[in-house]
Amino acid sequence: MQSVADFFASDLAGFMSAGSAHTISFVNTDQLKSLLSAVSSGSTSVEAAVDQIRRLPFQTLDNATLDHHRALRCGVPEVIFCPGKHPDHVVQIARHLAAAGHPVLATRATEAQIAPVRTAFPEVVVDELSRSFMLNAPDAMTAEAGSDAPFVAVVAAGTADLPVAHEALFTLRATRTPVLRVVDVGVSGLHRLLAHLPTLQRAACVIVVAGMEGALPSVVGGLVACPVFAVPTSVGYGASFGGLAALLGMLNSCASAVSVVNIDNGFGAAYCASLLVQQVAKRMPEPGK
């Protein structure tokens, strides 16, 4: 049986030696027909074909190499991390990623980077609080009351933590993950959190965003039977050391279900949460079965 790797070997080598901007892809008419015919005839297995497709394609630009198949391999498309990038590069990368049809999320953008994006893409959706933008943006998905569908609860300890919480929420929108938002329920008024306890206990996982001493994830972790992704923020006075105090507090949590991401990394927590929800949803029975 001919392997799919052999099937594409000569074509891939030719692309790699070309040296110019191109897309390495099995998706042209002749290759696609040949691959489908090979699968149909049984000379190539479906599993082998899917395995090879996962490795392709990528696209080489002057200043970036774009991974168009990351959603297939990893469950979430490539995301643009804007710090350090020239505004022109941000526009170029966004244009090529958007052409694939996936939602294109960009995080930590400055106004100097966002302004040319607005000009190039009038349909862009911008989240001002988190300094993020999205092309091909899906509608935000709010978890339905009483539904068994898995969702993520995003909990912000204080209003000052909202920029990081919004980065998480915007990321979950890009991944089409249902969410419920709970804001300003920090430990200085714990009764506010307890009012949302039934919601938190239904969630597939909870993202807890907190600065200062970073105590809230431990509290939530002791109340729910699901993973808690703790996000320390740089909110706080001098001895918070830009979020280090919250980070260390969360890493030393006594609550067993708490996992911690980096300071202000709402994106990282939401990415993990979205993958968890995807896995839970895969294992749920189809409606009516």
N, C-alpha and C positions, 0 to 999 in steps of 0.2 A: 504493500500500500504506500503510495506517495505521501510524504508528510507535508503538511501545510507550510512548515518552515522551508522545505526544499522548493515548494511551489513558488514562494516569494523570494527566494534567496537571490537570484540573478537580478530581479527588478529592484530589490532593496539596495544591492551593491551599486547598481547604476545610479540610483538617486543619491546615495551617500557620497559618490565621487563627483557629483555634478558641481557642488560648491556654490550654487546660486540659491536664492530664496525659492523654496518649493515646499509642497506638502508631500510627505511620504505616506502613501495611503493605498489601501486595496480598493478604494471606491472609485474606480472608473468602470465604464460599461463592460469592457472586455474581461478585466480581472474578476469583476463581480459575477459575470455570467459563467466564467470558468470555475470559480469557486463554488457557486451554487450547483453547477452541473456535477462537480466532483462529489459534493455532499449528497446530491440526489442519486448518483450512481452507486454510492457506497464506497468509493475509492478513498474518500476522506470522511472521517467521522465528524459529527456535529460538534463534539467536545473539542476535537483538535482544531476545528475552524474557529470556534469561539476563543480558544486559548491564544491563537495567533492574532486574531483581531484585537485582543486586549492590548497587544504591544504596539499597535499602530493607530493613528498616524501622529507625527509631530510636524511642526511647521517652523522653518528657520527664517527669522527676520534678521535685519542688521544688528539689532540690539537685544534680541530675545529669541528663545526657542520655545514655542508654544506646544503644550501638551493637550491636544484636542480629544484624546480618549481617556482622560483622567476620570471622567464621570463613569465610564464603562468599567474601569479597573477598580476605582476607589469609592464610587457612589456619589461623588460631588465633583463638579467641574473645577478647572483651575481658577484660582482667585488671584486678583492683582493686589499685591502689597505695594502701596504707592510711595512710601518714604524713600528718598534717594533717586527717584526716577524723574527724568525731565518730563515736563507736561506733554511735549510732542510724543514721547515714547508711550506715555499712558494712553493717549488717544490712539496711537497705532496699534498697541496691544489690544485695547478694548475693541477696536474695529474688527480685527481678525478673529478674536474669540467670539464676538457676537455673531459673526457670519456662520458659525456652526449651529446657531439656534438655541444654545443653552442660555440660561440666565448668566450674566457676567457681573460678578460682585467685585468691587474694588474697595479696599479699606484704607483708613488713615490718610486720606487725601487732603491736601491743602486747597485753599481757595484758588491759588495759582494753577493747580492741577485740574480742579473741577471746572473752572471757567471755560477753557477750550473744549472740554467734554460737553458742556451745555451747548456750545456753538455747533459742534460736530454732530451731536445726537440730541435733538430737541426733546425726544421722548424719554430721556434719562430720568431716573428716579433718584433723588438725592435725600439722604438722611442727614440733616444738618447737625444733629447732636453728636452722632458718632463719626462724622466726617467720612461717610461712605456713600458710594453711588452704585447703581445697578442698571444694566441694559437688559432687554428682554425680560423685564421684571414680571414675575407672576404676582397675583394678588396675595396679600397676607392671609394666612389661614388661622382662624381662631377656633380653638377647640370647642366643640358643641357640648352644652350641658347634657348630662345623661348618656352621652355616647360612650361606647366601649373602645373607640378608636384611640390609639396611643397618641399622647401629646407631651410637650415639654412645658413645664412651668418655669418662668423666668422671674426671679425674685430679686428686687433691688433693696438693699438695706436703707438707703437714703436717697433723696432727690439728687444729691451731688454725685451719686453713683450712676445716674441715668445715661451719661455718654457711653459707658462701658456696657450697660445693660442693653442699650439700643444697638450697639454693635452685634451683640448676641441675637437680638430680635431680628435685625436686618439680615443676618446670616441665615437664620431659620426661615425667613421669608424666601431667600434665594434657593434654599433646599426644599421648599414646599412642605415644611414641617408645621403641623398645627401647634399653636402656642396659647398659653394663658399668661397674662402679665400681672404681677403683684408688685406694688411700688410703695416705698417708705414704710417698711415694717421692721425696722432694726430693733436691736435688743434694748434700747432705751425706752421702748414702749411695746413690750412683748405681746400684750393683749391684741395688738393690731395684727400680728402674724397669726395668732390662734384663730382669729375670725376666718382665715383662709385655709384652715387645716383640712377640711373635707376635699377641697380642690387639690391641694398638694398631695394628699394621700391617693388620689386617682391618677396622678401623673406617672408616665413611664420613667421620667427622670426629672430632676430639678436643677436648674442653674441658679446659684446664689451669688450675687455680686455685692461685695461689702468692702469698705475701707476701714479706717480707724484701727481697732484692735482685731477686726476680722472674726468676730465671735459667731455671727449669724449662721454660717454653714454648719457649725457643730450643733446648734440648736435644731435646725431643720433636719439634720442627719439623725437626730434622736427621735424624730417624730414620723418619719416616712420609711416605707419598705421598698425603696428604689435607690438607684445611684444618685448621688449629689455631686455636681460639678461646681467646685468652689472657685470663684474668681476674685482674687484680692485686687483692690484698686489703690491708686496712689493718693486717694483722698485722706487727709488727716493733717495734724499739726506736726511740728518739727520731729518729735521722737517716732513718728510713723515711718521716717526714712523713705519717703516716696513709695510706700506700699510694702516695704520689707517687713514691717511689724505684722501687718495683716497676713502676708505670705507665710511667715514663720508660724503664726498662730494657727492658720489653717492646716499647715503641714503637720502640726502637732495635735490635730483634732483627736478627741477621744471617740468620736462617732465613727464607726467602722466603714460606713458606706461613702465617706467623703474622699473625693479625688480632687487634686488642686492643679490648676493651670497657672501660667505665668501672670505677672502683675499686669492688670488692665487688658488681659487677653480674652475679651468677650467672644471674639471670633473662634478661638480654639475650643472653648467650652461648647459653643453652639455647634461646631463641626462634629465633635464627638457625640453630642446629644442627638444630632440629626441621624447619624449612622446607627445609633442605638434604636431610635424609633423605626428606622428602615428595617432593621432586623426583627423587631417585635412585630411590625406590620406583616412581614413575609410569613410569619408563623401563625397568624390569626386565620381562622376559618373564613372562607368567603361567605358573604351574606346569603342566607337561605340554605346553607349546608350544615 
